[in-house]
Structure formats: structure tokens, C-alpha cells
Amino acid sequence: MAGGKQTPRQAMIGMMYLVLTCLLAMNVSKDILKSFVVVNESLVRTNDNFTHNTERIMEGFKKAIEGSPGAKPYYDRALEVRAITSEIDKYIIKLKAKATFANEGPPLEATADTMQLKYCAALDNYDKATHLMIGGEPSSPVTGEFSAVELRGKIKAAHDKYKKIFDDLQKTDQKLLKEDYEAVIAKIASIFPEDPKEKEDDVPVTWETLNFYHLPFAAVITNLSKIQADVKNVEAELIAQLSGALGKTSFKFDKLSAKVIAPSSYIQAGTPYTADIFLAASSNAFSSDNLQILIGATYDSVSKKIVSEGTALAKEKVVGGIGKYEQGTSGAGEQTYKGVIKLKNPKGEFEHYPFEASYMVAPPAAAVSADKMNVFYIGVPNPITVSAAGVAPTELVVSASGGGAKLVPKGAGKFEMMCTSPGECKISVSAKTKDGVKPQGPPIPFRVKKIPDPITSVGGKTGTTEIKKIELAGIGGMKAELQGFDFAANFIVVSYELTAIIKGSPYVATGSGPGFSPEMKAKLGQVSTGGKIFIDNVKAKGPDGTIRSIPGVTLKVKN
């Protein structure tokens, strides 16, 4: 082995080698090494069992194709799995032979690939297999033929090939059930040769050194047998999943009934009626060769025969057992249609399943309702609800014009209308169809108005009224209130003029904003009983941005 500084693991192995030498003198080490022989023989038998069981499954799989052609895609992929397994298995057999020849010497070259471990003489040799598979320095293992690095690469390649088979399968109609696919991928991942998350003397331990560096020859062969067993175990699981896939993904019927599903049974004139007509638990196995949908056919349940054939849906309209029925609409009112589904059973006999359905045809009509008032007000959100007969809210196209209108969506069929100028606003409603966007009646008009003027309120009092002298101390300002208005429209007082007679002299002051200044509050407290307070020239700003002059308040002070 290489010289130089030894890692703790190398020093420990060296010490164990000395102990092994002592044990050899006591005839103990041979018994210990025999445990590897026993484990290896068990693994060899396991590998043989895996091989025989897989061969039996493949034989049954091949016979199943004769009675069930749908099994062939899975069988072909099982053959691919077997080829991948065979390739890695043959390589490991050659690697075992190479290691045995290197360990036991030239006389065994011709029989090394069939040599059983129990007949090998140098079971405790640490160097020969290590030199072959790792080389002299574990931190830079050899990469040639029959090296541990090459083995790791072949296992990775097998892992990737297995995974690609099933990834590609999932892109076809023969894909596995979700839980089966996930189980397969997890099983394939179990053979991926990952490095252990540990270090020796700050040097990461690799998969190669963990499994093959400075181990007795018996352990090396046993590890190779284990890798074979792991790969064959994965192969057995993959083939088992493939062989059972057809039965899991095939439909088996014990009761059949005709079903008709239409996106809507209320259709506007000019819009085609569409419906899906199918057998419950239908499958992709149904084709024009074994299934027909006859529109207008009648069936006699007593004689169990079709009285009139009607018209069969075109072959391209029947996909996977589901018929796509389309009928033009013109006249309004209820429309009814019926027919029969003919299905050829496994015996080659036809079974019949009658169906009948109806739908309503109505002229285009849209409804737009203002949720609070029958007019739109400037400067505030005006909630509206939009609907159209036979049209889902998500398929509506709504627009507005006039009054500086802007629509803000608020959910299915719900909007808020924002307007900026008085006059008339019109709302247009259309519906998305497969033939384009179609109007749902004429535009619907609404009036657009200014929000009415508010009135001034001081301490909850409006107009000309009385106020107790004690109440004056608690008044800090005034409000601009809208009375009897359903919208949350806030007006803010921006200026006013306050007049009062205080001790025989007039007091006049102007205010900015809704509040009284400290001086105003002090003066109001000096107004004598019987005196009057006038709040005039009040101006307020509304949510539409306009400044309005609003009525003031006259307060007469009393005890």
C-alpha cells in the first residue's frame, strides 16, 4: 500500500492486521472470516432465487399478451429492465473473477469466474482486491477497467436507465398509477451509490473506499454479491409492477348505465348545444369497432332490439368511449333528444343502453342591477351585479361608457362603478363562446349624478336650534353630514366663519378645517345665556374633489 502519513482509519486497520496475525496463531481468524463465506453463500442463493422468480414472472407475462394485447407495452419495458440488470450482473461476475484471480494467483485464472469463496485460500488478504479496485491511494482511486470507480459508474447508469423507462412510460396512455410510480422511483433510488456523510482526517469518505478499500478479500466478494442482490431485488420489483399494471389500469364493469352530461341545459338562441354522452366507467379500450352512439334511435326493452337505427355519431366524435354531440339551436323553448349506445361485449355480442336528455333554448338576455341605488354617484364606489342567462359569471365580458365610468372587478359577477361626470352611463354585457364574444342584449343605461350637498352639524345639532351653556364646553368643532344617503361619502369642512356677541361686543373669527381654535373655544364659553352663535359661510370638500358651500348652524344659548 502507499507510504506516507496514515489516516486514523489506516492506522486502525494496521493495528487490526497485527491482531489478526495473533489470532491466526490461535486459529481464531479463520472462524471469523468464515462468517463472510456464510453471508456470501446466502446472498448467492438469494440472487439465484431472484433470477428464477423473475424468469417465471416473465413467462407468465409473455403468455398474458396472447389474451390481452394491452399488456405488450408493459412486457416490452420489462424486457428493457431485464437487459439492464443482465448487463450490470455480468459485469459484477467478471469483476468477482478478476478479483479472485488477483487474490488467488495464476493457477486459478481459467476457473476464477466459477470459484466459490469457501474454496479460496487467501480470504484474509487485504491488499490484492484493494490494489485492483482502489489502487494505492484512497484519496485518488484508480479509474481503469474493473475499478470501484467504474463499478460505481455502471450502477449509476443502470439507475438512470431504469428511471428513464418509467419516466417515459408516464408520458403515455399506459402510465402507472401515481402511488405505483412513486413506489417504483423510490425502489430505483435504493441502488444509487451515494457517498456516506462522514470524513476521516478531514477527507470525505467515498462510496468506493467504504465498500472496497483495505477490506479482507472475503468482505470484498461479499459486498459485490450484496450489490448483485440489490440490483436483482430492484429488477424483481420493477417487473412485478409492470406485470400488474394492466390489471390495475383496466376498467372492469359489473353494471353499466348511459350518462349524458352537458355544460348547461339552458342555452341561448344562436349558441350550439354541446353534451358528453358516455357509459359510466368507460375506458380508452372502446373504439368505433366495438362502440356506437346512435342519435334518434329507439330501443324495445321487451324484444331487446333496436327498432330504428337513427344516425350514428361520426367516428372522430367518439374518443375513449365518450361521444361529443353538437346540435345547432335556433327556436326558443325546451328541446329533447334521445338515442342508444351499442357496445360489443367480450363475447362479441351487442348490448344496448338507451338514453334521453333535454335542454332549454332562450334568447340572449343580460341583467345589471345597482346594489344600492338606481343611479351612479360621482366620487364613490357604486356596487353592481351583472348576470346573463345561461352564462357563467367567469365567462362574462362587461364594459362601461359615458360619465367618465371605470369598472373595478370585485368577484364573480360583481363590480364597482366609479364615475367622474354627470350624465348617462351605459353598461354593455357580452359572453365568451367558442365562436367569439357575443353581446347579451343592448347596453343598459344608468343616470350619473353628483352626491347631494351635506349640512353642517355642531355637537349633533343642525339648522337653528338651542344649546345648553354646559354643552358648549364639550364641542370641539363641526361636521359636514349627509342625511339619508346610502353610500359612505365623507365630506370634510375646510373653512367657516364664526360670529357671537360677547359682553355686548361682537366677536367674528374665521376657521380653517373642521375644528375650533383654542381662542374660539374660550370665546364660546363667554357667551351669556340668551346669546346666539352663528356659524356661516361653511365650505366642505367632497369625495369627488369639489368644494361646496353648505348651510350653516345658528345656536341659541340657554341654561
VEXDREN-2710 file (C-alpha; in Angstrom, 1 decimal):
% VEXDREN-2710
k/r/px/py/pz
1/MET/0.0/0.0/0.0
2/ALA/1.1/3.7/-0.4
3/GLY/3.5/5.1/2.2
4/GLY/3.4/8.5/3.9
5/LYS/1.2/9.7/6.7
6/GLN/-1.5/7.3/7.7
7/THR/-5.1/8.3/8.4
8/PRO/-6.7/7.2/11.7
9/ARG/-8.6/4.5/9.7
10/GLN/-5.4/3.2/8.1
11/ALA/-3.7/3.1/11.5
12/MET/-6.6/1.3/13.0
13/ILE/-6.6/-1.2/10.1
14/GLY/-2.9/-1.7/10.6
15/MET/-3.4/-2.5/14.3
16/MET/-6.3/-4.8/13.4
17/TYR/-4.0/-6.6/11.0
18/LEU/-1.5/-7.2/13.8
19/VAL/-4.3/-8.5/16.0
20/LEU/-5.4/-10.7/13.1
21/THR/-1.9/-12.1/12.9
22/CYS/-2.1/-13.0/16.5
23/LEU/-5.5/-14.6/16.0
24/LEU/-4.1/-16.6/13.2
25/ALA/-1.7/-18.2/15.6
26/MET/-4.6/-19.2/17.8
27/ASN/-6.7/-20.5/14.8
28/VAL/-9.4/-17.9/15.5
29/SER/-9.3/-15.6/12.4
30/LYS/-10.3/-18.4/10.0
31/ASP/-13.5/-18.9/12.0
32/ILE/-14.2/-15.2/11.9
33/LEU/-13.6/-15.0/8.1
34/LYS/-15.9/-18.0/7.6
35/SER/-18.8/-15.7/8.6
36/PHE/-18.2/-13.7/5.4
37/VAL/-18.3/-17.0/3.5
38/VAL/-21.7/-17.9/5.1
39/VAL/-23.2/-14.5/4.3
40/ASN/-21.9/-14.6/0.7
41/GLU/-23.3/-18.0/0.1
42/SER/-26.7/-16.8/1.4
43/LEU/-26.5/-13.8/-1.0
44/VAL/-25.6/-16.1/-3.9
45/ARG/-28.7/-18.3/-3.2
46/THR/-30.8/-15.1/-2.9
47/ASN/-29.6/-14.0/-6.3
48/ASP/-30.4/-17.3/-7.8
49/ASN/-33.9/-17.2/-6.3
50/PHE/-34.5/-13.7/-7.7
51/THR/-33.4/-14.9/-11.1
52/HIS/-35.7/-17.9/-11.1
53/ASN/-38.7/-16.0/-9.8
54/THR/-38.2/-13.2/-12.4
55/GLU/-38.0/-15.8/-15.2
56/ARG/-41.3/-17.3/-14.0
57/ILE/-43.0/-13.9/-14.0
58/MET/-41.7/-13.1/-17.5
59/GLU/-43.0/-16.4/-18.8
60/GLY/-46.5/-15.7/-17.4
61/PHE/-46.2/-12.1/-18.6
62/LYS/-45.5/-13.3/-22.2
63/LYS/-48.5/-15.7/-22.2
64/ALA/-50.7/-12.9/-20.9
65/ILE/-50.1/-10.9/-24.1
66/GLU/-51.8/-13.6/-26.2
67/GLY/-55.1/-13.0/-24.4
68/SER/-54.6/-9.3/-23.6
69/PRO/-52.8/-7.3/-26.3
70/GLY/-52.8/-4.2/-23.9
71/ALA/-50.1/-6.0/-21.9
72/LYS/-47.5/-5.8/-24.6
73/PRO/-46.2/-2.2/-23.9
74/TYR/-45.6/-3.2/-20.3
75/TYR/-43.9/-6.5/-21.4
76/ASP/-41.6/-4.6/-23.8
77/ARG/-40.5/-2.4/-20.9
78/ALA/-39.9/-5.4/-18.7
79/LEU/-37.5/-6.8/-21.3
80/GLU/-35.6/-3.5/-21.2
81/VAL/-35.4/-3.8/-17.4
82/ARG/-34.0/-7.3/-17.7
83/ALA/-31.4/-6.3/-20.2
84/ILE/-30.1/-3.5/-17.9
85/THR/-30.0/-5.9/-15.0
86/SER/-28.2/-8.6/-17.1
87/GLU/-25.6/-6.1/-18.2
88/ILE/-24.6/-5.0/-14.6
89/ASP/-24.9/-8.5/-13.3
90/LYS/-22.5/-9.9/-15.9
91/TYR/-20.1/-7.1/-15.2
92/ILE/-20.0/-7.9/-11.5
93/ILE/-19.5/-11.6/-12.2
94/LYS/-16.4/-10.6/-14.3
95/LEU/-15.2/-8.3/-11.6
96/LYS/-15.5/-11.1/-9.0
97/ALA/-13.5/-13.3/-11.3
98/LYS/-10.9/-10.6/-11.8
99/ALA/-10.6/-10.0/-8.0
100/THR/-10.4/-13.8/-7.3
101/PHE/-7.7/-14.3/-9.9
102/ALA/-5.7/-11.3/-8.5
103/ASN/-6.1/-12.7/-4.9
104/GLU/-5.5/-16.4/-5.5
105/GLY/-2.9/-16.4/-8.3
106/PRO/-2.4/-17.5/-11.9
107/PRO/-3.3/-21.2/-11.4
108/LEU/-7.0/-20.2/-10.9
109/GLU/-7.3/-17.9/-13.9
110/ALA/-9.3/-20.4/-16.0
111/THR/-11.8/-21.1/-13.2
112/ALA/-11.9/-17.8/-11.4
113/ASP/-15.4/-16.9/-12.5
114/THR/-16.8/-20.2/-11.1
115/MET/-14.6/-20.3/-8.0
116/GLN/-16.7/-20.4/-4.8
117/LEU/-15.5/-18.2/-1.9
118/LYS/-15.2/-21.1/0.5
119/TYR/-12.5/-22.7/-1.6
120/CYS/-10.3/-19.6/-1.7
121/ALA/-7.2/-19.8/0.3
122/ALA/-6.4/-16.1/1.0
123/LEU/-9.7/-15.0/2.5
124/ASP/-7.9/-12.6/4.8
125/ASN/-5.8/-10.8/2.1
126/TYR/-6.3/-7.0/2.4
127/ASP/-4.1/-5.9/-0.5
128/LYS/-4.8/-7.7/-3.8
129/ALA/-8.5/-6.7/-4.2
130/THR/-7.8/-3.2/-2.8
131/HIS/-5.0/-2.7/-5.4
132/LEU/-7.2/-3.8/-8.2
133/MET/-10.3/-1.7/-7.3
134/ILE/-8.9/1.3/-5.5
135/GLY/-5.2/1.4/-6.1
136/GLY/-2.5/2.6/-3.7
137/GLU/-4.1/5.9/-2.6
138/PRO/-7.8/6.1/-1.4
139/SER/-8.0/9.8/-1.9
140/SER/-7.4/9.3/-5.7
141/PRO/-8.7/5.9/-6.6
142/VAL/-7.8/4.3/-9.9
143/THR/-10.3/4.6/-12.7
144/GLY/-9.4/1.8/-15.1
145/GLU/-11.2/-1.3/-16.0
146/PHE/-12.7/-3.3/-13.1
147/SER/-12.1/-0.5/-10.7
148/ALA/-14.5/0.6/-8.0
149/VAL/-15.0/3.9/-9.8
150/GLU/-16.0/2.0/-13.0
151/LEU/-18.4/-0.1/-11.0
152/ARG/-20.0/2.9/-9.4
153/GLY/-20.5/4.5/-12.9
154/LYS/-22.2/1.4/-14.2
155/ILE/-24.6/1.3/-11.2
156/LYS/-25.4/4.9/-11.7
157/ALA/-26.0/4.2/-15.4
158/ALA/-28.3/1.3/-14.5
159/HIS/-30.2/3.6/-12.1
160/ASP/-30.7/6.3/-14.7
161/LYS/-31.8/3.8/-17.4
162/TYR/-34.4/2.2/-15.0
163/LYS/-35.7/5.6/-14.1
164/LYS/-36.0/6.8/-17.8
165/ILE/-38.0/3.7/-18.6
166/PHE/-40.7/4.6/-16.1
167/ASP/-40.5/8.4/-16.7
168/ASP/-41.1/7.7/-20.4
169/LEU/-43.9/5.3/-19.5
170/GLN/-45.7/8.1/-17.5
171/LYS/-45.9/10.2/-20.7
172/THR/-48.0/7.5/-22.4
173/ASP/-51.5/6.2/-22.1
174/GLN/-50.0/3.1/-20.3
175/LYS/-48.7/5.2/-17.3
176/LEU/-48.8/3.7/-13.9
177/LEU/-51.0/4.8/-11.0
178/LYS/-49.4/7.7/-9.1
179/GLU/-48.7/5.7/-6.0
180/ASP/-47.2/2.8/-8.0
181/TYR/-44.9/5.2/-10.0
182/GLU/-43.7/6.8/-6.7
183/ALA/-43.0/3.4/-5.2
184/VAL/-41.0/2.4/-8.3
185/ILE/-38.9/5.6/-8.3
186/ALA/-38.2/5.1/-4.6
187/LYS/-37.1/1.5/-5.2
188/ILE/-34.8/2.5/-8.1
189/ALA/-33.3/5.2/-5.9
190/SER/-32.3/2.5/-3.3
191/ILE/-29.4/1.3/-5.5
192/PHE/-27.9/4.7/-6.2
193/PRO/-24.3/4.7/-5.0
194/GLU/-24.2/7.7/-2.6
195/ASP/-21.1/8.8/-0.6
196/PRO/-21.6/8.5/3.2
197/LYS/-21.7/11.8/5.0
198/GLU/-18.6/11.3/7.0
199/LYS/-14.9/12.2/7.0
200/GLU/-11.6/10.6/8.0
201/ASP/-8.9/13.1/8.9
202/ASP/-10.9/15.8/7.2
203/VAL/-11.0/13.7/4.0
204/PRO/-14.5/12.8/2.8
205/VAL/-15.2/9.0/2.7
206/THR/-16.4/7.9/-0.7
207/TRP/-18.7/5.0/-1.7
208/GLU/-15.6/3.3/-3.3
209/THR/-13.4/3.4/-0.2
210/LEU/-16.3/2.5/2.1
211/ASN/-17.1/-0.7/0.2
212/PHE/-13.7/-1.9/-1.1
213/TYR/-10.7/-0.1/0.5
214/HIS/-8.4/-2.2/2.7
215/LEU/-11.0/-4.9/3.4
216/PRO/-10.3/-8.6/3.5
217/PHE/-10.9/-10.4/0.2
218/ALA/-13.9/-12.3/1.8
219/ALA/-15.6/-9.0/2.6
220/VAL/-14.9/-7.6/-0.9
221/ILE/-16.6/-10.6/-2.6
222/THR/-19.5/-10.4/-0.1
223/ASN/-20.1/-6.7/-0.9
224/LEU/-20.1/-7.5/-4.6
225/SER/-22.7/-10.2/-4.0
226/LYS/-24.8/-7.8/-2.0
227/ILE/-24.7/-5.2/-4.9
228/GLN/-25.9/-8.0/-7.2
229/ALA/-28.7/-8.9/-4.8
230/ASP/-29.8/-5.2/-4.5
231/VAL/-29.9/-4.8/-8.3
232/LYS/-31.9/-8.1/-8.7
233/ASN/-34.3/-7.0/-6.0
234/VAL/-35.0/-3.8/-7.8
235/GLU/-35.4/-5.7/-11.1
236/ALA/-38.0/-8.0/-9.4
237/GLU/-40.0/-5.1/-8.0
238/LEU/-40.0/-3.2/-11.4
239/ILE/-41.1/-6.3/-13.3
240/ALA/-43.8/-7.1/-10.7
241/GLN/-45.2/-3.5/-11.1
242/LEU/-45.2/-3.8/-14.9
243/SER/-46.8/-7.2/-14.9
244/GLY/-49.6/-6.0/-12.6
245/ALA/-50.1/-2.6/-14.3
246/LEU/-52.6/-3.7/-16.9
247/GLY/-55.0/-5.1/-14.4
248/LYS/-54.8/-2.0/-12.2
249/THR/-55.4/0.5/-15.1
250/SER/-58.1/-1.5/-16.9
251/PHE/-61.8/-1.0/-16.2
252/LYS/-63.9/-3.9/-15.2
253/PHE/-67.7/-3.5/-15.3
254/ASP/-70.4/-5.2/-13.3
255/LYS/-73.1/-2.6/-14.1
256/LEU/-73.4/-0.2/-17.0
257/SER/-75.6/2.8/-17.5
258/ALA/-75.9/5.5/-20.1
259/LYS/-74.9/9.0/-18.9
260/VAL/-75.4/12.4/-20.6
261/ILE/-73.6/15.5/-19.2
262/ALA/-73.9/18.9/-20.8
263/PRO/-72.1/22.1/-19.6
264/SER/-75.5/23.8/-19.5
265/SER/-79.1/22.8/-20.0
266/TYR/-80.2/26.5/-20.6
267/ILE/-78.9/27.6/-24.0
268/GLN/-79.3/31.0/-25.8
269/ALA/-80.5/31.0/-29.4
270/GLY/-77.6/31.0/-31.8
271/THR/-75.3/29.2/-29.5
272/PRO/-74.7/25.5/-30.2
273/TYR/-75.7/22.9/-27.6
274/THR/-72.9/20.5/-26.6
275/ALA/-73.1/17.4/-24.4
276/ASP/-70.9/14.4/-23.5
277/ILE/-72.7/11.0/-23.9
278/PHE/-70.9/8.1/-22.4
279/LEU/-71.1/4.9/-20.4
280/ALA/-70.3/5.1/-16.8
281/ALA/-66.8/3.7/-16.1
282/SER/-66.0/3.9/-19.8
283/SER/-62.4/3.3/-21.0
284/ASN/-60.0/4.0/-23.8
285/ALA/-60.4/0.4/-25.0
286/PHE/-63.7/1.5/-26.5
287/SER/-63.4/2.4/-30.2
288/SER/-65.6/2.7/-33.3
289/ASP/-65.1/-1.1/-33.7
290/ASN/-66.9/-2.0/-30.5
291/LEU/-69.0/1.1/-29.6
292/GLN/-71.5/3.2/-31.5
293/ILE/-73.7/6.1/-30.3
294/LEU/-76.9/6.3/-32.3
295/ILE/-78.7/9.6/-32.1
296/GLY/-82.5/9.4/-32.6
297/ALA/-82.5/5.6/-32.4
298/THR/-85.3/3.8/-30.4
299/TYR/-84.9/0.6/-28.4
300/ASP/-87.5/-2.0/-27.5
301/SER/-86.7/-3.2/-24.0
302/VAL/-89.0/-6.2/-24.4
303/SER/-87.5/-7.7/-27.5
304/LYS/-84.1/-6.1/-26.6
305/LYS/-83.7/-4.9/-30.1
306/ILE/-83.2/-1.5/-31.8
307/VAL/-86.4/-0.5/-33.6
308/SER/-84.9/2.3/-35.6
309/GLU/-81.2/2.9/-36.1
310/GLY/-81.2/6.7/-36.1
311/THR/-77.9/8.4/-37.0
312/ALA/-74.5/7.3/-35.7
313/LEU/-72.1/9.9/-34.4
314/ALA/-69.1/10.2/-36.7
315/LYS/-66.1/8.1/-35.7
316/GLU/-64.0/11.2/-34.9
317/LYS/-66.7/12.3/-32.5
318/VAL/-66.2/9.2/-30.3
319/VAL/-63.0/9.3/-28.3
320/GLY/-62.3/6.9/-25.5
321/GLY/-65.9/5.8/-25.2
322/ILE/-67.1/9.4/-24.9
323/GLY/-69.3/10.9/-27.7
324/LYS/-69.2/14.6/-28.4
325/TYR/-72.7/15.6/-29.5
326/GLU/-73.4/19.0/-31.0
327/GLN/-76.7/20.4/-32.3
328/GLY/-77.4/23.8/-33.7
329/THR/-80.0/25.9/-31.9
330/SER/-82.5/28.5/-33.3
331/GLY/-86.0/28.4/-31.9
332/ALA/-86.5/29.1/-28.2
333/GLY/-88.0/26.6/-25.8
334/GLU/-87.3/23.1/-24.5
335/GLN/-85.5/20.7/-26.8
336/THR/-85.4/16.9/-26.3
337/TYR/-83.3/14.2/-27.9
338/LYS/-82.7/10.5/-27.3
339/GLY/-80.7/7.6/-28.7
340/VAL/-79.0/4.3/-28.0
341/ILE/-75.4/3.3/-27.2
342/LYS/-74.3/0.0/-28.7
343/LEU/-71.5/-1.9/-27.0
344/LYS/-69.8/-5.1/-28.1
345/ASN/-69.1/-7.2/-25.0
346/PRO/-66.1/-9.7/-24.7
347/LYS/-68.3/-12.4/-26.1
348/GLY/-68.8/-10.4/-29.3
349/GLU/-72.5/-9.8/-28.7
350/PHE/-74.0/-6.3/-28.7
351/GLU/-75.6/-4.8/-25.6
352/HIS/-77.8/-1.7/-25.8
353/TYR/-78.1/1.3/-23.4
354/PRO/-80.9/3.8/-24.3
355/PHE/-80.6/7.5/-23.2
356/GLU/-82.7/10.6/-23.3
357/ALA/-81.9/14.3/-22.4
358/SER/-83.4/17.7/-22.8
359/TYR/-82.2/21.3/-22.8
360/MET/-83.8/24.8/-22.8
361/VAL/-83.0/27.4/-25.5
362/ALA/-83.6/31.0/-24.5
363/PRO/-82.9/34.3/-26.3
364/PRO/-79.8/36.4/-25.1
365/ALA/-80.6/38.5/-22.1
366/ALA/-78.4/40.3/-19.5
367/ALA/-79.3/41.9/-16.2
368/VAL/-77.3/44.7/-14.5
369/SER/-78.6/45.8/-11.1
370/ALA/-77.2/48.6/-8.9
371/ASP/-76.9/47.0/-5.4
372/LYS/-77.7/50.3/-3.5
373/MET/-79.4/52.8/-5.8
374/ASN/-80.8/53.0/-9.3
375/VAL/-78.3/55.8/-10.2
376/PHE/-74.5/56.1/-10.1
377/TYR/-72.9/58.8/-7.9
378/ILE/-69.7/60.7/-8.7
379/GLY/-66.7/60.1/-6.5
380/VAL/-67.8/57.0/-4.6
381/PRO/-67.8/53.2/-5.5
382/ASN/-71.2/52.2/-6.9
383/PRO/-71.6/48.4/-6.4
384/ILE/-73.4/46.5/-9.2
385/THR/-74.2/42.8/-10.0
386/VAL/-74.1/41.5/-13.6
387/SER/-75.6/38.3/-14.9
388/ALA/-76.7/36.7/-18.2
389/ALA/-79.0/33.7/-18.7
390/GLY/-77.1/30.5/-19.3
391/VAL/-73.7/32.2/-19.0
392/ALA/-71.3/31.5/-16.1
393/PRO/-70.1/34.8/-14.3
394/THR/-66.5/33.9/-15.2
395/GLU/-67.4/33.9/-19.0
396/LEU/-68.9/37.5/-18.9
397/VAL/-67.2/40.4/-20.6
398/VAL/-68.5/43.7/-19.1
399/SER/-67.7/47.3/-20.2
400/ALA/-69.0/50.8/-19.5
401/SER/-69.1/54.1/-21.4
402/GLY/-70.2/57.6/-20.5
403/GLY/-70.0/59.6/-17.2
404/GLY/-66.2/59.1/-17.1
405/ALA/-67.0/55.5/-16.0
406/LYS/-64.4/53.0/-14.8
407/LEU/-65.3/49.4/-13.8
408/VAL/-63.4/47.7/-11.0
409/PRO/-64.0/43.8/-10.8
410/LYS/-64.9/42.5/-7.3
411/GLY/-65.5/38.8/-7.8
412/ALA/-67.8/36.6/-10.0
413/GLY/-70.4/38.9/-11.5
414/LYS/-69.6/41.7/-9.0
415/PHE/-68.2/45.2/-9.9
416/GLU/-67.8/48.7/-8.5
417/MET/-68.5/51.6/-10.9
418/MET/-66.5/54.8/-10.4
419/CYS/-67.8/57.9/-12.3
420/THR/-66.3/61.4/-12.7
421/SER/-69.0/63.4/-14.5
422/PRO/-72.8/63.7/-14.5
423/GLY/-75.0/62.5/-17.4
424/GLU/-75.7/58.9/-18.6
425/CYS/-73.5/55.8/-18.3
426/LYS/-74.2/52.6/-20.4
427/ILE/-73.1/49.1/-19.4
428/SER/-72.6/46.5/-22.1
429/VAL/-72.6/42.8/-21.3
430/SER/-71.1/40.1/-23.6
431/ALA/-70.3/36.4/-23.2
432/LYS/-67.3/34.4/-24.2
433/THR/-68.2/31.5/-26.6
434/LYS/-66.2/29.1/-28.7
435/ASP/-67.2/31.3/-31.7
436/GLY/-66.0/34.5/-30.1
437/VAL/-67.5/37.2/-27.8
438/LYS/-71.3/37.7/-28.3
439/PRO/-73.4/40.6/-27.0
440/GLN/-76.0/39.7/-24.4
441/GLY/-78.7/42.2/-25.4
442/PRO/-78.4/46.1/-25.8
443/PRO/-76.4/48.3/-23.5
444/ILE/-78.2/49.1/-20.2
445/PRO/-78.3/52.9/-19.3
446/PHE/-77.9/54.4/-15.8
447/ARG/-78.0/58.0/-14.7
448/VAL/-74.9/59.6/-13.2
449/LYS/-75.4/62.3/-10.5
450/LYS/-73.5/64.4/-8.1
451/ILE/-73.6/63.4/-4.5
452/PRO/-76.2/65.7/-2.7
453/ASP/-74.9/68.6/-0.5
454/PRO/-74.3/67.8/3.2
455/ILE/-75.4/70.0/6.1
456/THR/-73.4/71.4/8.9
457/SER/-73.6/69.7/12.3
458/VAL/-72.2/71.1/15.6
459/GLY/-72.3/68.8/18.5
460/GLY/-75.0/66.8/16.7
461/LYS/-77.2/69.9/16.2
462/THR/-78.2/71.3/12.8
463/GLY/-80.1/74.3/11.5
464/THR/-81.4/76.9/14.0
465/THR/-81.6/75.3/17.5
466/GLU/-80.9/75.7/21.2
467/ILE/-77.9/74.5/23.1
468/LYS/-77.2/74.4/26.8
469/LYS/-74.3/76.5/28.0
470/ILE/-72.7/73.4/29.7
471/GLU/-72.7/71.7/26.3
472/LEU/-70.6/74.4/24.7
473/ALA/-67.5/73.3/26.6
474/GLY/-67.6/69.8/25.0
475/ILE/-67.8/71.0/21.4
476/GLY/-64.5/70.9/19.6
477/GLY/-65.7/71.6/16.0
478/MET/-68.2/70.7/13.4
479/LYS/-69.0/68.0/10.7
480/ALA/-70.5/68.0/7.2
481/GLU/-73.1/65.3/7.3
482/LEU/-75.1/63.6/4.5
483/GLN/-78.5/62.7/5.8
484/GLY/-80.5/59.8/4.3
485/PHE/-77.7/58.8/1.8
486/ASP/-76.8/55.1/1.5
487/PHE/-73.1/55.5/0.4
488/ALA/-70.1/56.1/2.6
489/ALA/-69.4/59.5/1.2
490/ASN/-67.3/61.7/3.5
491/PHE/-67.3/65.5/3.3
492/ILE/-64.7/67.5/5.3
493/VAL/-65.2/71.1/6.4
494/VAL/-62.4/73.2/5.1
495/SER/-63.4/76.7/6.2
496/TYR/-66.2/78.7/8.1
497/GLU/-67.0/82.0/9.8
498/LEU/-68.0/82.1/13.5
499/THR/-69.9/85.2/14.9
500/ALA/-71.1/85.8/18.5
501/ILE/-72.0/88.7/20.9
502/ILE/-69.7/88.5/23.9
503/LYS/-70.2/91.0/26.8
504/GLY/-72.0/93.4/24.4
505/SER/-69.3/93.3/21.7
506/PRO/-69.4/91.3/18.5
507/TYR/-66.8/88.6/18.0
508/VAL/-66.0/87.4/14.5
509/ALA/-63.4/84.8/13.5
510/THR/-62.7/82.6/10.5
511/GLY/-61.7/78.9/10.9
512/SER/-59.7/76.5/8.7
513/GLY/-60.6/72.9/8.9
514/PRO/-63.5/71.4/11.0
515/GLY/-62.1/72.2/14.4
516/PHE/-62.5/75.2/16.7
517/SER/-59.3/77.0/17.7
518/PRO/-58.4/77.4/21.4
519/GLU/-59.4/81.1/21.2
520/MET/-62.8/80.2/19.7
521/LYS/-63.5/77.7/22.4
522/ALA/-62.6/80.3/25.1
523/LYS/-64.9/82.9/23.5
524/LEU/-67.8/80.4/23.1
525/GLY/-67.6/79.8/26.9
526/GLN/-68.1/83.5/27.5
527/VAL/-71.4/83.7/25.5
528/SER/-74.1/84.6/28.0
529/THR/-77.5/82.9/28.3
530/GLY/-79.8/84.1/25.6
531/GLY/-77.0/84.9/23.3
532/LYS/-76.6/83.5/19.8
533/ILE/-73.7/81.8/18.0
534/PHE/-73.7/82.0/14.2
535/ILE/-71.6/79.6/12.0
536/ASP/-71.9/80.7/8.4
537/ASN/-70.1/80.6/5.1
538/VAL/-69.3/76.9/5.7
539/LYS/-67.4/75.2/2.8
540/ALA/-66.8/71.4/2.6
541/LYS/-64.8/69.2/0.3
542/GLY/-66.5/66.0/-1.0
543/PRO/-65.1/62.7/-2.2
544/ASP/-65.5/63.9/-5.8
545/GLY/-62.9/66.6/-5.1
546/THR/-65.3/69.6/-5.3
547/ILE/-65.6/72.4/-2.7
548/ARG/-69.2/73.1/-1.8
549/SER/-70.9/75.9/0.2
550/ILE/-73.3/74.3/2.7
551/PRO/-75.9/75.6/5.1
552/GLY/-74.6/76.8/8.5
553/VAL/-75.8/76.5/12.1
554/THR/-77.4/79.0/14.5
555/LEU/-77.2/78.2/18.2
556/LYS/-79.1/79.9/20.9
557/VAL/-77.5/79.5/24.4
558/LYS/-79.7/78.6/27.3
559/ASN/-79.2/77.4/30.9
END
